Amino acid sequence: MTPIGTDTDDRPQRGSPLDFAVDHQSRLTLATVRRAVDRGDAVLAYQPVVQAERPARAAFHEGLIRIIDETGRIVPLRDFMPVAETSELGRRIDCLALALGLRALAEEPSLRLSINMSARSIGYPDWMRTLRHGIGPDDTIAERLILEITESSAMGLPDLVIRFMRELQGRGVSFALDDFGAGYTSFRYLRDFCFDMIKIDGRFIREIAAQPDNQVLTRALQSIAHHFDMFTVAEQVETAEDAAFLIDMGIDCLQGFYFGAPTIVPPWRTPQAAARR
């Protein structure tokens, strides 16, 4: 008998029962997400990004896609996005997020909103049609839209991203480099990209007030961003101590649970927001 896990010429290698269970659950989750995307069952969760000089009020919001299954449960992104990102499903999720974001911008003239995208979606016809249709009727929509591209995604297709950014920045769209410092940066390309803002990866921000290593690394990333005239956003700010340290350091904007968790209830539709108008 050939032991389980041994390669043979006529039999594929078999994993452990745990590996099988994990793979089976992953396939079930992806099938659930595909059906939800087919139905359009998704919402955006809005998280505020505040200016360091005016932390009591949002400068803009990030719209984070939330996929809803047949039971009404939100499917955790970590359960499907790493796999979906490299497939057409990821492109369709990007289309859905962009459509929801553009709709929110059209409905609320005071809103400035960032939406996540993959560089792979630039060549996806449905995504490009959604973008052009959404920013076409009203010039102010493009001016209030921020597209966030992760560092790993941008550096994988630099020439395509650079051309795309130059075209859309001419229409007024802004761009943010997400997860800056995560380990993929080519500084030669960073000079050519001309992002409007850089979001410093949360692993450098968490506990920064008490971690000298994070302080040194974040200051270095901030210096690079400012050298290229890009605004800085500190991600995953979770405590008053970290927020105070970052404000004193000169970070331009802050985002994290300390300033507000993502919420599927649009903040501009709350009674408090209506009272301020």
N, C-alpha and C positions, 0 to 999 in steps of 0.2 A: 504493500500500500504506500502510495506517495504521501508524505506528510503534508498537512495543510500549510500553505504559505510557500511551498517549494515550486520553483518554475520548472515546467516540462515543455516539450515541444508541442504537445497536443492538448494541454490543459492550462487555462489562464490561472494566474496566481490568485488565491482566495485570501481575503482578509479575515479578521476576527469577527465574531458576532457583533461586537460593539461598532466596528467599522461599518458593517452592513446596516445596522440600525440607524447610524448617523446618516449614511448615504440615502437610505430609504426616506428618512424624515426630511432631508434636504430636497429630494424630488417632490415629495408631497407639498412642501412649502412653496416651491417654485410653481407648481401647478396651481396652487391657491392664488398666488400673486398674479399669474397670467390671467386667470378668470376674472380677478378683480380689475385688472387693467382693461380687459375686454369690456367690462361693464362701466368703466370709468369711476369705480368706487375708490376715490382717494380725496384727501383734503390736504390743505397746507396747515402746518403748525407754525405760528409766528413767534419769533424770538427777537426782543429788542436789541439793537446795537446803539450804545450811547456815546456821546462825545465826552471826553475826560473833563472838559470845561463846563459841561451842562449835564451831569449824570442823571438828573431827575427826569429827563425827557429823551425819548428815542430820536436818534438822528435818522435811522432807517430800521427796517425789520428784515430778518432773514426768513424766507418761506421754505420750510422743511417738509418734503413730501411724506405723507402718511398713507399707506395702503390699507384698505379695510376689507376683511374677509367676509364670507357669507353670514357669519354670526354677528357682525358688527364690531369685531375685535380688530384693533390695529396690529398689523403684523410687524414685529421688530425688524428694523432695517438690517441689523447684523445677521439676521437669519437668511437673507436672500441677496442683499446688494453686492457683496463681493463676487458672487457667481454671476448675477444678472448684469453687472457692469460690463462684462466682456461679450455680451450677447445682444441680440436684437431686443430682448426684453428690457435691457437697460436703456436702449434708445427710446423705447415706447414710454418708459417711466419718465425719462427726461421730457418727452413731449407733453405728458400729462402735467408734470410740475410746471412747465413753462406756460401751458394754457391756463392753468389755475392762477398763476402769478399775473399774467397779462390781464385776465379778467378782473382780478382784485385791483390792479392799477387803473383800469378803465372805470371801475365803480367808485373808487375813492381818490379824488384829485390831489389830496394832501399826502398820499402814501408814497414813500420811496421804499423799494423792495429789492432784495437780492434773491436770486434763484440759482440753485446748483445745477451744473451741467458737466458732461464729460466732453473732452475734446473729440471723442469718436462721434458725437452727435452732429458735429459741424458738417459732416458729409452725409447725414441722414436726411433725405428729402422732406419727410413729414415734419421733422423738427424745424428745418429751415422755413418751410411754408408757414408753420405755426408762428414763428418769430416775425416773419415779414408781414403776415396778415395782422398780427397783434399790434405792431408798432406803426403800421401804415396810416390809419385814420387820424391819429392824434400825435403830433410831434412831442408833446409833453410826456407821453408814455415812455418813449425811448430815453428821454432825459431822466426819468425816475426809475429806470430799470438798471440793476446791477447784476451781471452774470458772474457767478463764482466758478472757477475752474481749479480743481485740486492740483497741487504741485506735480504729483506723479503723472496725472493725465496730460498736463500742459507740456511737460518735458518729454513725453513720449512722442508727441507730434508737433514739435516747435514751429516748423515753417508754416504748417497749416494754421496753427493758432495765431501766429503773428499776422498773417494776411487777414484772417477773420476779424481780429481785434481792430486792426487799422480801419477796415471798412465800417464796422459798427460804431467805433468811437467817432467817426465822422458824422454819424446819425445822432450822437449824443449819449449812446449807451456806455456805461462804465463797467470796468472789469476788476474783479478781485482775485488774487492768487490765494487759494485756500490751503491750509495746513503748511504754511511756509516754515521751512526748517526740518521737514519730515525726512529729508535725506536724499532728495533727488535733484536738487538744484544744480544747474549749470549756470554759473554767473555770467558767462558770455551770452547765453540766451536771455537771462534776466534783464540785461541791458537793452536787448532788442525788443522785448515784449512790451514795455511801457504800460504795465498794469497801473490802474489808478490807486489801488490799495492792496496791502498785503496783510493777510490774517495769520498771525504767528501761532503755530501749532500749540494746542493746549498742554501738551506734555512739558513744555517749557514754562507755562504760566501757573499751573497748579502748585500751590505752596511756595510761590516765588519769594514771598516776604521772609521765609525762613530757610530758603535753599540758595546758598551762594552760587552753586553751579548754574542753576536756572537763571539767576540774575545776570551772570556773565554772558551766557548764551543769548538771552533775550536782548540784552543791550547790543550785542553784536548784530543780531538780526534787525533790530531797530535802526542801527547805524547804516546798514546796507540799504534798507528801505528808504530812509531819508536821503541818502546819497543819490538815489534815483528818483527823488521827488514823489515818493509814493506814501500815502497815508498808511498808518499802522493800526491794526485792530488786534487786541489781545483776546484770544478765545478762551473759554472755560474759566472765567473768573468766578470764583465760588465763595470768597470770604471778603469781609471788609478790609482785613489786613492786606490781602493781595491787591485789592482795588486801590487802596491808598498808596501802596508801593508803586504800582504801575502809573498812577496819575502823577506822582512825584517824579517818576523816571521820564515822563514826557510822552508816554503812549498817547496816540490821538483818540482812539476809540476803544471801548471795552464791551465784551459780550460774555454772558454766562449766567448761571442760575442766581448769582447774587443780585443781578439787575432784572431778572425775569426768566422763568422757564418757558419753553415753547408752549403755546396754547392754540387750540383749534378755533377758539372764539376770537374773531378779529378784534384787536384792542381798540380800534377806532369806532367800533359799534357798541362799546360798553356805555352805561349811563354816565360814568365819570368823564369819558371822552366827550360825550354829547354836551355835558354841562360846561366844558371848557370852551366850547365854540361860541 
